[in-house]
């Protein structure tokens, strides 16, 4: 009952960031922010409920008004190492929620003049920072377009972006903040599957619709949650495409370098299974997300059987670390055919981190240039102009489409009622950067009736997968050659000499 009460109060009272009254300060304690702290984590530790963090914000700011040695918190999602906070007692926190309730109910009844949509994305390490920055730029383009076209339900869209750092616990806290504090009508985005799998549990419990942009783990949709939709490809389907490409290269033994996450572990298992079906042997090595030094792993690889290809499933900057260190050790892309992580599609970031990365091949999700729709072309032109990049990465296209898709669904629903938005998403036909997006396996056509596996629930079924290769040092992503499949090929695969 206490947790339910706190949740209701948070939902109501955060429309008023600073109440006019002041609850008394008694027996709380001072606290200095440490690395990896955030307010919801501290609220759970000291107050027993992650949703009690607004009380810490409020009382710390009350202290700051009298003593500037305390932090002034303007954004409950942003605290810095070394800041001094005031942690209230449980009684003080309850007094805060109790006294705020009446005033906040009045404010909540007044309504707002915007429609809020939340976005979660990694903007700090150990998450894929380059991926998060690309997604942020894409969200901003989509937001400008939505509001220029009249917004949603006749109101401007307020996009609230929250950094997940690529960590599941931060994804949970981010989703809780967007729902309880911001009152969003829906949530879009995210890059890391591990974060998506954690955050979606909060969305499911609170019946908030989500369109995931770049979370590949099959379980994101296989759980069959009504609230969860995805426009990224399924990990198992990408594994099949990767295996077909590796088979076409002639490799007989493959080293798989993956990460210890709920994306990396099943992705490696799926790829190994697909390779086995094709008579190709493999061996898998694991590393934690954010690993900086791959020397021990690389030495083990060099001591073993010589691979015909190395497949890098570690994500973001971690994949850059492995690929460059492998090159320096003599087993990089110019010595051993290498299927690199798709993060190398950010050519500027890639060449800066991996100067010895020529001949890297990577999977590109999305339409090849020959099949660009007018919507694809328009987005890529805006994105490259805004970022100075030569090409739009697949995860940028996915981020852009996820926000435009959510906005269209709310408009078609004619309401922010979650059940109405979910119904609109199930029946949507949206033309975007990735092509025409639909979700044909849904409540009217469930997996068992459609003859599909559970993973196809609320899944965009047609994201294109091609393999492209850098064939010159420093090459822009837009100039990289499509080397597979044959239907889209612009050049033959170049193998190390």
C-alpha positions in Angstrom: 0.0 0.0 0.0 2.8 2.4 0.8 4.5 1.8 -2.6 1.2 2.2 -4.4 0.5 5.5 -2.5 4.0 6.8 -3.3 3.5 5.9 -7.0 0.2 7.7 -7.2 1.6 10.8 -5.4 4.6 10.9 -7.8 2.4 10.7 -10.8 0.3 13.6 -9.5 2.7 15.8 -7.7 5.5 16.1 -10.2 3.4 18.4 -12.3 4.5 21.0 -9.6 8.3 20.9 -9.4 8.5 23.1 -6.3 5.6 23.4 -3.9 4.9 26.7 -2.1 5.0 25.1 1.4 8.0 23.5 3.1 7.7 20.2 5.0 9.9 20.2 8.2 13.5 19.0 8.2 14.3 16.8 11.2 16.5 13.7 11.3 17.6 13.1 7.8 21.3 12.8 6.7 23.7 14.4 4.3 25.0 12.3 1.5 27.8 12.9 -1.1 27.1 11.6 -4.6 29.4 8.7 -5.6 30.1 7.2 -9.0 27.1 5.2 -10.4 24.6 7.0 -8.1 21.3 8.2 -9.3 18.3 9.5 -7.3 16.0 6.5 -7.8 18.8 4.2 -6.6 19.4 6.3 -3.5 15.6 6.4 -2.9 15.5 2.7 -2.9 18.5 2.4 -0.7 17.5 4.9 2.0 13.7 5.1 1.6 12.8 1.7 0.4 11.1 2.8 -2.9 12.6 3.9 -6.2 9.6 6.2 -6.7 10.4 8.3 -3.6 13.3 10.1 -5.3 11.3 13.4 -5.7 11.5 13.8 -1.9 15.3 13.8 -2.1 15.1 16.4 -4.9 12.7 18.6 -2.9 14.5 18.5 0.4 17.9 19.0 -1.1 16.7 22.1 -2.9 15.1 23.3 0.3 18.5 23.0 2.0 20.2 24.7 -1.0 18.0 27.8 -0.4 19.6 28.1 3.0 23.1 26.7 2.4 24.7 26.6 -1.1 27.0 23.7 -0.1 24.0 21.6 -1.0 23.2 20.8 -4.6 20.6 22.6 -6.6 18.8 19.9 -8.5 17.1 21.1 -11.7 16.8 17.7 -13.3 16.1 14.6 -11.2 17.9 12.5 -13.8 21.1 14.4 -13.5 23.3 14.4 -10.4 27.1 14.7 -10.3 29.8 13.0 -8.3 30.7 15.1 -5.3 27.4 16.9 -4.9 26.0 17.1 -1.4 22.4 15.9 -1.0 20.0 15.8 1.9 18.4 12.4 2.4 15.1 12.8 4.3 13.8 10.2 6.7 10.9 8.0 5.7 8.6 10.2 7.8 9.8 13.4 6.1 9.3 11.8 2.7 5.8 10.7 3.6 5.0 14.2 5.0 6.2 15.7 1.7 3.9 13.4 -0.4 1.0 13.9 2.0 1.2 17.7 2.1 1.8 18.0 -1.7 -1.2 15.8 -2.7 -4.0 18.4 -2.5 -2.1 21.1 -4.3 -0.8 18.8 -7.0 -4.3 17.3 -7.6 -5.4 20.8 -8.4 -2.5 21.4 -10.8 -3.0 18.0 -12.5 -6.7 18.9 -13.2 -5.6 22.1 -15.0 -4.2 20.0 -17.9 -1.2 20.8 -20.1 -0.6 22.3 -23.5 1.8 19.7 -24.9 1.8 15.9 -25.5 4.8 14.3 -23.9 6.6 11.3 -25.5 9.6 9.7 -23.9 12.8 8.5 -25.5 15.4 6.3 -23.9 18.9 6.1 -25.4 22.6 5.6 -24.3 24.5 8.9 -24.1 27.1 7.9 -21.6 29.6 4.9 -21.3 29.5 2.0 -21.0 26.6 2.3 -23.5 27.2 2.9 -27.2 27.7 6.7 -27.0 28.1 7.0 -30.8 24.8 5.2 -31.3 23.0 7.3 -28.7 24.3 10.5 -30.2 23.1 9.4 -33.6 19.7 8.5 -32.3 19.4 11.9 -30.5 20.1 13.7 -33.8 17.4 11.6 -35.5 14.9 12.2 -32.8 15.4 15.9 -33.1 14.7 15.8 -36.8 11.6 13.8 -36.3 10.4 16.1 -33.5 10.8 19.2 -35.7 8.9 17.6 -38.5 6.0 16.5 -36.2 5.6 19.9 -34.6 5.9 21.7 -38.0 3.0 19.5 -39.2 0.8 20.6 -36.3 2.1 18.3 -33.5 -0.1 15.6 -32.0 -3.8 16.0 -31.3 -3.4 19.7 -32.1 -0.7 20.2 -29.5 3.1 20.4 -29.8 5.0 17.3 -28.9 7.4 17.6 -25.9 10.1 14.9 -26.3 11.7 13.9 -23.0 15.0 12.1 -23.7 16.7 10.1 -20.9 20.2 8.6 -20.9 20.3 4.9 -20.0 24.1 4.5 -20.1 23.5 1.1 -21.8 22.7 -0.3 -18.3 19.6 -2.3 -17.5 19.1 -0.7 -14.1 19.3 2.7 -15.6 16.8 1.7 -18.3 14.4 0.7 -15.5 14.9 4.0 -13.7 14.5 5.9 -16.9 11.2 4.2 -17.8 10.0 4.8 -14.3 10.9 8.5 -14.5 9.2 8.9 -17.9 6.0 7.3 -16.7 5.7 8.6 -13.1 7.3 12.0 -13.4 6.8 13.1 -16.9 3.5 11.4 -17.6 4.4 10.4 -21.2 1.9 9.1 -23.6 4.4 6.6 -25.1 8.1 5.8 -25.2 10.4 5.2 -28.1 14.1 4.4 -28.8 16.8 2.5 -27.0 19.9 0.9 -28.5 20.8 -2.0 -26.1 18.6 -5.1 -25.8 19.6 -5.6 -22.2 18.2 -2.1 -21.4 15.0 -2.7 -23.5 14.3 -6.0 -21.8 14.5 -4.3 -18.3 12.6 -1.2 -19.2 9.8 -2.9 -21.0 8.8 -4.6 -17.8 8.0 -1.2 -16.3 6.1 -0.2 -19.4 4.1 -3.4 -19.4 3.2 -3.0 -15.7 2.0 0.5 -16.3 0.3 -0.1 -19.7 2.4 2.4 -21.6 3.0 1.8 -25.3 6.6 1.5 -26.5 8.2 1.4 -30.0 11.7 0.0 -29.6 14.1 1.3 -32.2 17.3 -0.9 -32.0 16.8 -3.7 -29.5 17.4 -7.0 -31.3 16.9 -9.7 -28.7 14.1 -12.0 -29.8 12.5 -11.9 -26.3 11.6 -8.2 -26.7 8.6 -9.3 -28.8 8.5 -13.0 -28.0 7.0 -12.2 -24.5 3.9 -11.1 -26.3 3.3 -7.9 -24.2 0.5 -5.8 -25.7 2.4 -2.6 -25.1 5.6 -3.5 -26.9 6.4 -3.0 -30.6 9.7 -3.2 -32.4 11.0 -1.9 -35.8 14.6 -3.3 -35.4 15.3 -6.7 -36.8 15.2 -9.9 -34.8 18.5 -11.1 -33.6 17.8 -14.6 -34.9 17.0 -13.3 -38.3 20.3 -11.3 -38.4 22.1 -14.4 -37.3 20.7 -16.2 -40.3 21.8 -13.4 -42.7 25.3 -13.3 -41.1 25.6 -17.1 -41.5 24.6 -17.0 -45.1 27.1 -14.3 -45.8 29.9 -16.1 -43.9 29.1 -19.3 -45.9 29.3 -17.3 -49.2 32.8 -16.1 -48.1 34.1 -19.7 -48.0 35.1 -19.6 -44.3 35.1 -23.0 -42.5 36.0 -21.9 -39.0 34.7 -18.7 -37.3 35.7 -16.9 -34.1 32.7 -15.1 -32.5 33.6 -12.2 -30.2 30.5 -11.3 -28.2 29.5 -9.5 -25.0 28.1 -10.7 -21.7 24.7 -9.2 -22.2 21.2 -10.3 -23.0 21.9 -9.3 -26.6 25.4 -10.7 -26.9 24.9 -14.1 -25.4 21.8 -15.3 -27.4 23.1 -13.6 -30.5 26.3 -15.6 -30.3 24.3 -18.8 -29.7 22.0 -18.1 -32.6 25.0 -17.4 -35.0 26.8 -20.6 -33.8 23.7 -22.6 -34.4 23.2 -21.2 -37.9 26.9 -21.8 -38.7 26.6 -25.4 -37.5 23.7 -26.0 -39.8 25.9 -24.9 -42.7 28.8 -27.2 -41.7 30.9 -24.3 -40.4 32.7 -24.7 -37.0 32.9 -21.8 -34.5 34.3 -20.8 -31.2 32.9 -18.0 -29.0 34.7 -15.6 -26.7 33.0 -13.3 -24.2 33.8 -9.8 -22.8 31.9 -7.4 -20.6 30.4 -4.3 -22.2 32.8 -1.4 -21.8 35.9 -3.6 -21.9 39.0 -1.6 -22.8 41.8 -4.2 -22.9 41.3 -7.3 -25.1 44.8 -8.5 -24.9 44.1 -11.7 -23.0 41.3 -12.7 -25.4 43.3 -11.9 -28.4 46.2 -14.0 -27.2 43.9 -16.9 -26.7 42.5 -16.5 -30.2 46.0 -16.3 -31.7 47.1 -19.5 -29.8 44.2 -21.5 -31.2 43.1 -22.6 -34.7 43.4 -20.0 -37.4 39.9 -18.6 -38.2 38.6 -18.1 -41.7 36.6 -15.1 -40.3 36.1 -13.2 -37.1 32.5 -12.1 -36.3 32.4 -9.2 -33.8 29.1 -9.0 -31.9 30.3 -6.7 -29.2 28.5 -3.3 -29.6 29.5 0.3 -29.8 32.9 1.6 -28.7 33.7 -1.8 -27.1 33.7 -3.3 -30.6 36.1 -0.6 -31.8 38.4 -1.5 -28.9 38.5 -5.1 -29.9 38.9 -4.5 -33.7 41.8 -2.1 -33.4 43.6 -4.2 -30.8 43.1 -7.3 -33.0 44.6 -5.4 -35.9 47.6 -4.4 -33.8 48.1 -8.0 -32.8 48.0 -9.2 -36.5 44.5 -10.6 -36.6 42.6 -7.5 -37.7 40.4 -7.0 -40.8 43.5 -6.6 -43.0 44.8 -10.0 -41.9 41.7 -12.0 -41.2 38.2 -11.4 -42.9 36.2 -9.6 -40.2 32.5 -9.1 -39.9 32.5 -6.0 -37.7 29.7 -4.7 -35.5 27.3 -2.3 -37.2 28.6 0.6 -35.1 31.3 0.9 -37.8 28.6 2.5 -40.0 29.5 5.7 -38.2 32.5 6.1 -40.4 33.9 9.2 -38.7 33.9 7.5 -35.2 35.1 4.2 -36.7 38.1 5.5 -38.5 39.1 7.7 -35.5 39.0 4.6 -33.2 40.1 1.9 -35.7 42.6 3.4 -38.1 43.6 -0.1 -39.1 40.0 -1.1 -39.9 40.1 -1.3 -43.7 38.3 -4.3 -45.2 35.8 -4.4 -42.3 32.5 -5.8 -43.4 29.3 -5.0 -41.5 25.6 -5.6 -41.6 23.5 -2.6 -42.5 19.9 -2.6 -41.6 17.6 -0.6 -43.8 17.0 -0.1 -47.5 20.0 0.0 -49.8 20.4 3.3 -51.7 19.0 1.8 -54.8 15.7 1.3 -53.0 15.5 4.5 -51.0 12.0 5.8 -50.7 11.3 9.6 -50.9 11.0 9.4 -47.0 14.4 7.7 -46.8 16.1 10.3 -49.0 14.5 13.2 -47.2 15.6 11.9 -43.8 19.2 11.1 -44.9 19.6 14.6 -46.4 18.4 16.3 -43.2 20.5 13.9 -41.0 23.7 14.3 -42.9 23.3 18.1 -43.1 22.6 18.2 -39.3 25.5 15.9 -38.3 28.1 16.4 -41.0 28.2 12.6 -41.5 28.4 11.0 -44.9 25.6 8.6 -44.3 22.7 7.9 -41.9 23.3 4.8 -39.7 20.5 2.2 -39.4 19.9 3.0 -35.8 19.4 6.7 -36.7 16.8 5.7 -39.2 15.1 3.5 -36.6 15.1 6.2 -34.0 13.6 8.7 -36.5 10.9 6.2 -37.5 10.1 5.1 -34.0 9.1 8.7 -33.0 7.2 9.5 -36.2 5.4 6.1 -35.8 4.3 6.9 -32.2 3.1 10.3 -33.2 1.1 9.0 -36.1 -0.4 6.3 -33.8 -1.5 8.9 -31.2 -3.1 11.0 -33.9 -4.9 8.0 -35.4 -6.1 7.0 -32.0 -7.5 10.5 -31.4 -6.4 10.2 -27.8 -3.4 9.5 -25.5 -5.4 6.6 -23.9 -2.8 3.8 -24.0 -5.3 1.1 -25.2 -6.3 3.3 -28.0 -2.7 4.0 -29.0 -1.9 0.3 -28.8 -4.8 -0.5 -31.1 -3.7 2.2 -33.5 -0.1 0.8 -33.6 -1.5 -2.7 -34.3 -3.4 -1.3 -37.4 -0.9 1.3 -38.5 0.6 1.7 -42.0 3.5 4.1 -41.7 5.8 5.2 -44.6 9.3 6.1 -43.2 13.0 5.9 -43.6 13.0 2.1 -43.2 10.2 1.7 -45.7 6.5 0.9 -45.1 6.2 -0.3 -41.5 3.3 -2.5 -40.3 2.8 -5.0 -37.4 0.8 -7.8 -39.1 1.1 -10.3 -36.1 -1.1 -8.7 -33.5 -4.1 -9.2 -31.3 -6.4 -9.8 -34.3 -3.8 -12.1 -35.9 -1.8 -13.7 -33.1 1.2 -15.9 -33.7 -0.6 -19.2 -33.5 -3.3 -18.0 -36.0 -0.6 -16.5 -38.3 1.5 -19.7 -38.2 4.4 -17.6 -36.8 6.7 -18.1 -33.8 6.0 -15.8 -30.8 9.0 -13.6 -31.7 7.0 -12.1 -34.6 4.4 -10.5 -32.2 4.3 -6.7 -32.8 7.4 -7.1 -35.0 8.1 -5.1 -38.2 8.7 -8.1 -40.5 10.6 -6.5 -43.4 13.8 -4.7 -42.3 16.3 -5.1 -45.1 19.7 -6.6 -44.2 22.8 -6.1 -46.5 26.5 -6.5 -46.0 28.8 -3.6 -46.8 32.6 -3.3 -46.8 35.1 -0.5 -46.4 37.5 -1.1 -49.3 39.7 2.0 -48.9 41.2 3.4 -45.7 39.2 6.3 -44.4 36.2 5.6 -46.8 32.9 7.3 -46.0 30.1 4.9 -45.1 28.0 6.1 -48.1 30.8 4.9 -50.4 31.2 1.5 -48.8 30.6 -1.4 -51.2 27.5 -3.6 -50.9 29.1 -7.1 -51.1 26.0 -9.3 -50.2 23.4 -10.4 -51.2 23.8 -10.6 -54.9 20.6 -8.7 -55.6 22.1 -5.5 -54.1 25.8 -6.1 -54.7 27.9 -3.2 -56.0 31.3 -4.9 -55.6 32.8 -8.3 -54.8 34.0 -9.0 -51.2 37.7 -8.0 -50.9 39.7 -10.6 -48.8 43.0 -9.9 -47.1 46.0 -10.6 -49.2 
